[in-house]
Amino acid sequence: MSAYWSILVLAIVTSMVGQTLLKAGARSADFLGQLLDWHTLTGLGLYGGAAILYIIALRRIPMSVALPCTAVSYIAAALIGHFAFAEPIGSMQLAALALISTGVVLLALTV
């Protein structure tokens, strides 16, 4: 795996950690509390860092491949939501996640 693919994976992971922190910050009682919560502020910072990493990855990975590969974050979001926040996952969602996974793998194999 080239360094640029590693950077793309790091961008996806960083984005997912940021998303998880944004969800954790949503537990605040009011909107202002949510905005000022350390979870939210750190999550926003990680999103910015993920964007910078994604920009670097785009230097060598075609956007038509890199952006669809970020769909792996949908799978991670569903799993994190289920295990960390007790959100339900139904059979239809599992089927959709399987289709997304298949598409990401097929796309990555074309490079």
C-alpha positions as CSV (number, residue, x, y, z in Angstrom):
1,M,0.0,0.0,0.0
2,S,1.4,3.4,-1.0
3,A,1.8,6.2,1.5
4,Y,-1.1,8.0,-0.1
5,W,-3.5,5.0,0.5
6,S,-2.3,5.0,4.1
7,I,-3.0,8.7,4.4
8,L,-6.5,8.1,2.9
9,V,-7.1,5.4,5.6
10,L,-5.9,7.8,8.3
11,A,-8.2,10.5,7.0
12,I,-11.2,8.1,7.2
13,V,-10.3,7.0,10.7
14,T,-9.7,10.6,11.9
15,S,-13.1,11.6,10.4
16,M,-14.8,8.7,12.2
17,V,-13.2,9.6,15.6
18,G,-14.4,13.1,15.0
19,Q,-17.9,12.0,14.1
20,T,-18.0,9.8,17.3
21,L,-17.0,12.8,19.4
22,L,-19.6,15.0,17.8
23,K,-22.2,12.4,18.7
24,A,-20.9,12.2,22.3
25,G,-21.1,16.0,22.4
26,A,-24.8,15.8,21.4
27,R,-25.6,14.5,24.9
28,S,-25.4,18.1,26.2
29,A,-28.7,19.5,27.5
30,D,-28.8,22.5,25.2
31,F,-27.3,23.6,21.8
32,L,-24.8,26.1,23.3
33,G,-23.7,23.5,25.7
34,Q,-23.2,21.1,22.9
35,L,-21.2,23.6,20.9
36,L,-18.9,24.3,23.8
37,D,-18.5,20.7,24.9
38,W,-15.0,19.4,24.6
39,H,-16.2,16.4,22.6
40,T,-17.7,18.7,20.0
41,L,-14.7,21.0,19.8
42,T,-12.3,18.1,19.5
43,G,-14.5,16.4,16.9
44,L,-14.6,19.6,14.8
45,G,-10.8,19.8,15.0
46,L,-10.4,16.2,13.9
47,Y,-12.8,16.8,11.0
48,G,-10.5,19.6,9.9
49,G,-7.5,17.3,10.2
50,A,-9.2,14.6,8.2
51,A,-9.9,17.1,5.4
52,I,-6.2,18.0,5.3
53,L,-5.2,14.4,5.2
54,Y,-7.8,13.8,2.4
55,I,-6.3,16.6,0.4
56,I,-2.9,15.0,0.6
57,A,-4.3,11.6,-0.4
58,L,-5.8,13.2,-3.5
59,R,-2.4,14.2,-4.8
60,R,-1.9,10.6,-6.0
61,I,-5.3,8.8,-5.7
62,P,-7.9,9.7,-8.3
63,M,-10.9,11.5,-6.7
64,S,-13.2,9.0,-8.5
65,V,-11.7,6.3,-6.4
66,A,-10.8,8.1,-3.2
67,L,-14.2,9.6,-2.5
68,P,-16.2,6.4,-2.9
69,C,-13.6,4.6,-0.7
70,T,-14.6,6.9,2.1
71,A,-18.0,5.1,2.1
72,V,-16.3,2.7,4.4
73,S,-17.1,5.3,7.1
74,Y,-20.8,4.5,6.7
75,I,-20.0,1.0,7.9
76,A,-17.9,2.2,10.7
77,A,-20.6,4.8,11.7
78,A,-23.2,2.0,11.9
79,L,-21.0,-0.2,14.0
80,I,-19.9,2.7,16.3
81,G,-23.5,3.8,16.7
82,H,-24.6,0.3,17.6
83,F,-21.9,-0.6,20.0
84,A,-21.0,2.8,21.6
85,F,-24.5,4.5,21.5
86,A,-26.8,1.4,21.6
87,E,-28.4,2.4,18.3
88,P,-30.3,-0.5,16.6
89,I,-29.1,-2.1,13.3
90,G,-31.8,-4.0,11.4
91,S,-31.5,-6.6,8.7
92,M,-32.2,-4.0,5.9
93,Q,-29.3,-1.9,7.3
94,L,-27.0,-4.9,7.4
95,A,-27.9,-5.7,3.8
96,A,-27.2,-2.1,2.7
97,L,-23.8,-2.1,4.6
98,A,-22.9,-5.4,2.8
99,L,-23.6,-3.7,-0.6
100,I,-21.5,-0.7,0.4
101,S,-18.7,-3.0,1.5
102,T,-18.8,-4.9,-1.7
103,G,-18.7,-1.7,-3.8
104,V,-15.8,-0.2,-1.9
105,V,-13.7,-3.4,-2.3
106,L,-14.5,-3.7,-6.0
107,L,-13.6,0.0,-6.5
108,A,-10.3,-0.4,-4.6
109,L,-9.4,-3.4,-6.7
110,T,-9.7,-1.3,-9.9
111,V,-6.7,0.8,-9.0
